[in-house]
Amino acid sequence: MGKFLFNSVVMRVMDIVISLLMIAITSPVFLCLIVAGTIKFGSPLFLQRRVGTNKSVFTLYKFRSLPLSTPSVPTHELNLSSISSYGRALRKSKLDELPQLVNVINGQMSLVGPRPCLPSQTELVRLREVSGVIVSKPGIAGLAQLHNIHMEHPEKVVELDRQMQSEMGVGFYLKILLATGFKLLSPKPKELK
């Protein structure tokens, strides 16, 4: 078995095992957020089309933190001044991301990879295609998130996506997970090697 295939198989197994464990551990939180979201917004889940591996489009799951009438646009294009304290708390704690563990189990995402963007973010999609990043499975955690680089800066995002793609292996995958888990921000991407 080649190194690439070995890393891919091991990371896929870790994706499934860690996601199932996280869902089991956070199941009381899942239940509470389902109830709270239903009471607050009438629907606990926010479903959004995102660009995945090789430009395939899939439905990304999140806990709803904004009203049902909110347009499906990138976060940096939203007017977040009217967001409720409940929605702010969900976003700040990243609890709204928990349902993406289902995307990981389904194989649409990995725990670690480039953050999936909207189909309307054409410049980011184009840059990922040109750079070859588009072949990578999108993830919940990645270098761009660790360095607080958001999708309104597509060139910077793709630069970090390319670095992550070139360094990806079991060890790097675990480093990104640990850094994300402990909310550690490296001053430079190279220090994660």
N, C-alpha and C positions, 0 to 999 in steps of 0.2 A: 504494500500500500504506500503510495507516494505521500510526501509530507503535506502537500496541499489537501489531498483527500482525507488524510488522517486528521488534520486540523479542522476541516469542515465537519467531519463526522463527530468529533469530540465536542466542538462548539454547539452543534445541533442538539446533541444529547444534553449538554449543560443548559442550553436554552429551555428545553422541555422540563428538565428536572427542577431547575431553579424557579421557573415560572409556576409550576405546579405547587412547589413549596411555598412560594410567595402568596399564591391564591389561598392556600390552606391557612397560612399564618394570618393573612389579612381578611379572611372571610367575614369576621364581625364588622370590619370597616366597610367592606363591600356592601353588606346588608344595610348598614346605617346610611351609607351614601345613596343607595337605591331608594330607600324610604325618604330621605331628606330631599333628594333631587325630584322625586315624584311630587312631594308636597310643595317644594319651592317653584318648580318649573312645569310640572305636569308630566315630565318625562325625565328619567334619571340619566339617560345616555345621550351623548352627542356623537352622531355618525358622520364621518366626512370622507370624501374620496381623496386618496393620496396616491402619489406615484411611487411604485415599488421597483423591484428588480427588472431591468431591461424595459423600463417605461410601462410595465403592466400597472393597471390601476386597481386598487383594492379599497375596501372600506375600513377605515381606522376607527377604533372605539375609544371613547373618553367618557368620563363622568361629566355631565353638563355643568358648566360654571357660568353660562350666559343664557339669557332668555331665548325662547324658541324662535323669536323674530330676528335674531342676530344673523347677518349675512355670512355666507361661507367664504371668508377671505382670510389672508394671513393675519396673524395676531397684530403685527406692527401696523396694519391698516385699519384696525378696529378702534373705535372710541371707547376706551376702557374707563373713562371718568365716571360712568354710571354703573359700573360693576358693583354688585352687592358685596357686603362683608363676607358672606358665605362663599361667593365666587372667588373673591380675593384670597381667602384662606385656602380654598381648594388648589388654586393655581400656585400660590407661594409654597405650599407643602408638597406639591407635585402629586397629590392624591388623585387628581383628575386623570392622571396617566395610568392608573392601575388597570383599567380594562384592556390596555394594550398587551397585557400578558396573554390575553386570549389570541390576539394577532400573532404573538410569538409562537404559541402552541400550534396555531393553524399553519405556521410556516410562512406567513406573509411578511414577518419581521423577525429580527434577532434582538437579543437584549443589547447588543453592541453593533453599531453600524451608523451610516449617514442618516440623519433625521429625514423622514419622508416628507416631501413637500406637496403642495397642491398642484393639480394640473395647470392652473392659471399662472403659476410661477415659472413662466416659460424660459426666462433667462437662466434660472438655476437649473432647470431640466436640461437646457442646451449645454451649459458648462459641464454638467455632470456627464452628459453624453460624449462631449468632445474629449474630456479627461479620462474617460473609461470608468468613472465612478458608478455610472448607471447600472453596471453589471453586479454591483454589491447589493446584498440584502439590506434594506433599511433597518435602523435600530431605534431603540428607546434612548440609549445612552451613546455618546460619542465625544470626540475631541472638541467639536464646535460648542457643544453644550458645556463641557468642562471649562472652556475658555470664554464663556458668555458671548459667543459670536452668533448673532441671530440672522435669520434668513433675508433680512433687508440688505445684507452684505454678501451677495452670492459668491463673489470672487474669493473672499476670505473663507467662507464655508467650504467651498470646493477645495481650496488649498489644504485645509485640515482633513477633509474627507479623503483626499488623495494620500496624505501622509498615513492616515489610519488604514487605508486599503493596503498600502505597501508594507506596513508593519504588522498587519493582522495575523495572529496565530493564537494559540491557546494562552500563552503567557501574557500577551498584550491585551487580549480579551479580558482576562482576569484583572489586569491592572486598571483597565477602564472601569470595570464593574466596581472594584474596590474604591477607586477615586470618586466615582459617582456616589457610591453608598455612603462614604464619609464626607461627601461634599467638598472634596479637596480640589482646589484649582492650582494647576501648575503655572508658574510664570512663563514657561516656554513649552510648546508641544514636545520638543525633543527630549525633555526631562522625563517623559513617560516611557522611554525606551527601556 
